Amino acid sequence: MSIFEQGLEPTAVNHIALSPLSFIERTASVYPDYPAVIHGSIRRTWAQTYSRCRRLACALAGRGIGKNDTVAVMLPNIPAMLEVHFAVPMVGAVLNALNVRLDAEAIAFMLAHGEAKVLIADREFHEVIHAAVAMLDHPPLIIDVDDPEYGEGQPVSALDYEAVLAEGDPDYDWQWPADEWQAIALNYTSGTTGNPKGVVYHHRGAYLNSLGNQMVWAIGNHPVYLWTLPMFHCNGWCYPWIITALAGVHVFLRRVDPQKILTLIREHQVTHLCGAPIVLNALVNMPDSAKAAIDHPVNAMVAGAAPPAKVIGAVEEMGIKVTHVYGLTEVYGPVTICAWHDKWDEHTLAERAQIKSRQGVRYPTLEGVMVADPKTLKPTPRDGETMGEIFMRGNTVMKGYLKNPSASAEAFEGGWFHTGDLAVCHPDGYVEIRDRLKDIIISGGENISTIEVEGVLYRHPGVMEAAVVARPDEKWGETPCAFITLKADHQQVREADIITFCREHLAGFKVPRTVVFTLLPKTSTGKVQKYVLRDMAKAL
């Protein structure tokens, strides 16, 4: 045995499970009177918020909820959603935040598959919850949340959320996880084909990815964070935990409304917000008078396939500094970032926007990212041209898929997590997504990146939103089909105008053969539902 191991075993003094639960205890202790919650007319301090979390944890324990029990929630971005992120794991239970736009059948599947013992739901979802629970052999205990900002609708149950809190002790002695590998959350993937998969998070990963967000965004103490990102989505990318750790203010928003976003930014001097590109696009398309509300520095973290460079440029002109990240449900939300270099400040706005559209490099809290051949796992050349799949490994990769060992094994094959996203690696090591494996268009043997075509479409002055998918073609196999939402003052634009514009900026084989003007179908997180568009393209 080494001299560095003799008598130096880990003890309770120097080795404790990492858990984001420590964040709220510290913040409430150090900054008890600082603002924690702003929601309509509701204002709460950190001492009050911590007390409410402990009450809820105590009440859940009193009703028999404990280690590894699932507590499902169907809540919009409201204070109760913050409270469950701490109260549920305080009793060792696992939080399952449900997508608020799902249908009854999908909800019933998740409640049954996750074996939910309790369901906490906002009364906005009364109808769909009752339909879902009616499909279950063993329905969970249902708790009704009556949010004053909704102020209508029927209760989902006779058991009221505030009444449940009243059962609990505000000084409840909650339990630290004995093992940081213990599950903290269950999140279901979108399930566009077959049943959704249950992604299991552990305390260690939630703790580390929270710190990763703070490190890459350099968020200082007491940020004012606006909840434009759905809190059910990858547990709000771990922001319920890190904003709490920084004694920040959670400003809640039940639903995304660009005018309300701008009003709240000004009224509460919001410093940070997150979301899908669609949120930024909505702000860009507001009248100049509304955009003038941004009179102080605002930081926006945007994820996924980058907003087109033109949208990033327009957002920055408004006074919102964009940071681009990339991640997936399976890795706790964002885990790569377009880490900025000072020398890039000298570029033009358009050039900076082009750089910012890269997904970048790994967080310090992720151990590995590579672009490689999906079959051999051999890294692709760093030439900015050769496409490969993005692979990841590290402490912020999920435990695996719930009750699905074969899917977990497939996702982890070769010692890396397979993302299913196609990208190129630039000479500087920065990754840039080109498409989902399932979205790439193969036309006459040539690979066409839908993201590249969409980037060109967004440069057309009349295009508000655009998405490109493959349309089956007898001769070419597939051809690009563009679905476009026009700006209100450009309704006269026609298919031929779009095709002519694309010919000026793209190789001939990449130009859309078909253009459809319509509203784009989206998920609750603002992502375009390309599988819906693919079905529409096939039916044309």
Secondary structure, DSSP 8 states (H G I E B T S, - for coil): --TTTTT----TTT-----THHHHHHHHHH-TTSEEEEETTEEEEHHHHHHHHHHHHHHHHHTT--TT-EEEEE--SSHHHHHHHHHHHHTT-EEEE--TT--HHHHHHHHHHTTEEEEEEEGGGHHHHHHHHTT-SS--EEEEE--TTT--S--SSSSBHHHHHHHS-TT------S-TTSEEEEEE---SSSS--EEEEEHHHHHHHHHHHHHHHT--SS-EEE--S-TTTHHHHTHHHHHHHTT-EEE--SS--HHHHHHHHHHHT--EEEE-HHHHHHHHTS-HHHHTT--S-EEEEEESS---HHHHHHHHHHTEEEEEEEEEGGGTEEEEE----GGGGGS-HHHHHHHHTS-BEE-TT--EEEEE-TTT--B--SSS---EEEEEESTTS-SEETT-HHHHHHHTGGGSEEEEEEEEE-TTS-EEEEEETTT-EEETTEEE-HHHHHHHHTTSTTEEEEEEEEEEETTTEEEEEEEEEE-GGGTT--HHHHHHHHHTTS-GGGS-SEEEE----B-TTS-B-HHHHHHHHHH-
